[in-house]
């Protein structure tokens, strides 16, 4: 096996076709690859989608990093006091 395959313990095993969740006028088609645990491994532009033709913007191409980032806000917050001070609603 190549060294590249050895570094990836959970290679993508399932691919789903979907559309971009952002409110852009393009409505890009996406292909999302999931790993064995069902987590998003990689997001690609839909190869059969006429607008994306396999290419997507930088926001969406790094979507898997964004949804699994440890600092992602998971509960609604409300500003309380000075700017930058938040509390969980």
C-alpha positions as CSV (number, residue, x, y, z in Angstrom):
1,X,0.0,0.0,0.0
2,X,1.1,3.5,-0.6
3,X,2.0,5.8,2.3
4,X,-1.0,8.1,1.5
5,X,-3.4,5.2,2.2
6,X,-1.6,4.2,5.3
7,X,-2.1,7.7,6.9
8,X,-5.9,7.6,6.4
9,X,-7.4,5.1,8.9
10,X,-11.0,5.7,7.8
11,X,-11.2,6.0,4.0
12,X,-14.5,7.3,2.6
13,X,-16.9,4.4,2.1
14,X,-20.2,6.1,1.1
15,X,-21.0,9.0,-1.2
16,X,-24.2,11.0,-1.2
17,X,-25.4,13.6,-3.7
18,X,-26.9,16.8,-2.2
19,X,-27.0,20.6,-2.7
20,X,-25.2,23.4,-0.9
21,X,-26.9,24.7,2.2
22,X,-25.8,28.3,1.6
23,X,-28.2,30.9,0.2
24,X,-26.2,31.6,-3.0
25,X,-28.0,32.0,-6.3
26,X,-26.0,29.1,-7.7
27,X,-27.5,26.2,-5.7
28,X,-24.4,24.1,-6.3
29,X,-24.7,20.3,-6.5
30,X,-22.4,18.5,-4.0
31,X,-21.0,15.0,-3.5
32,X,-20.4,14.2,0.2
33,X,-18.2,11.3,1.2
34,X,-18.8,9.7,4.6
35,X,-16.3,7.5,6.6
36,X,-17.1,4.2,8.3
37,X,-18.5,6.1,11.4
38,X,-20.9,8.1,9.3
39,X,-19.0,11.4,9.6
40,X,-18.3,13.7,6.7
41,X,-14.9,12.9,5.3
42,X,-14.9,15.2,2.2
43,X,-17.2,17.5,0.2
44,X,-16.8,17.8,-3.5
45,X,-18.6,19.7,-6.2
46,X,-21.1,17.5,-8.1
47,X,-19.4,16.2,-11.2
48,X,-22.7,15.8,-13.0
49,X,-24.0,19.2,-11.9
50,X,-23.8,21.7,-14.9
51,X,-22.8,24.7,-12.8
52,X,-20.2,23.2,-10.4
53,X,-18.8,20.5,-12.8
54,X,-16.8,19.1,-9.9
55,X,-15.6,22.4,-8.4
56,X,-17.0,24.3,-5.3
57,X,-16.2,27.4,-3.4
58,X,-13.7,27.5,-0.5
59,X,-16.5,27.9,2.1
60,X,-18.1,24.5,1.2
61,X,-15.0,22.6,0.4
62,X,-13.9,22.8,4.0
63,X,-17.3,22.1,5.4
64,X,-16.2,18.9,7.2
65,X,-13.6,20.9,9.2
66,X,-16.3,23.4,10.2
67,X,-18.9,21.0,11.4
68,X,-16.5,19.0,13.5
69,X,-14.4,21.9,14.9
70,X,-14.2,21.8,18.7
71,X,-15.1,25.6,19.0
72,X,-18.3,25.2,17.0
73,X,-21.3,26.8,18.7
74,X,-23.8,24.0,19.4
75,X,-26.3,25.9,21.6
76,X,-27.9,29.3,21.1
77,X,-26.1,32.2,22.9
78,X,-27.3,35.5,24.0
79,X,-25.1,38.6,24.5
80,X,-25.1,39.7,28.1
81,X,-23.2,42.7,29.4
82,X,-20.2,44.0,27.5
83,X,-19.5,43.2,23.9
84,X,-18.0,39.7,23.6
85,X,-19.7,38.3,26.7
86,X,-22.1,35.5,26.0
87,X,-24.3,33.1,27.9
88,X,-26.2,30.0,26.9
89,X,-29.9,30.6,26.4
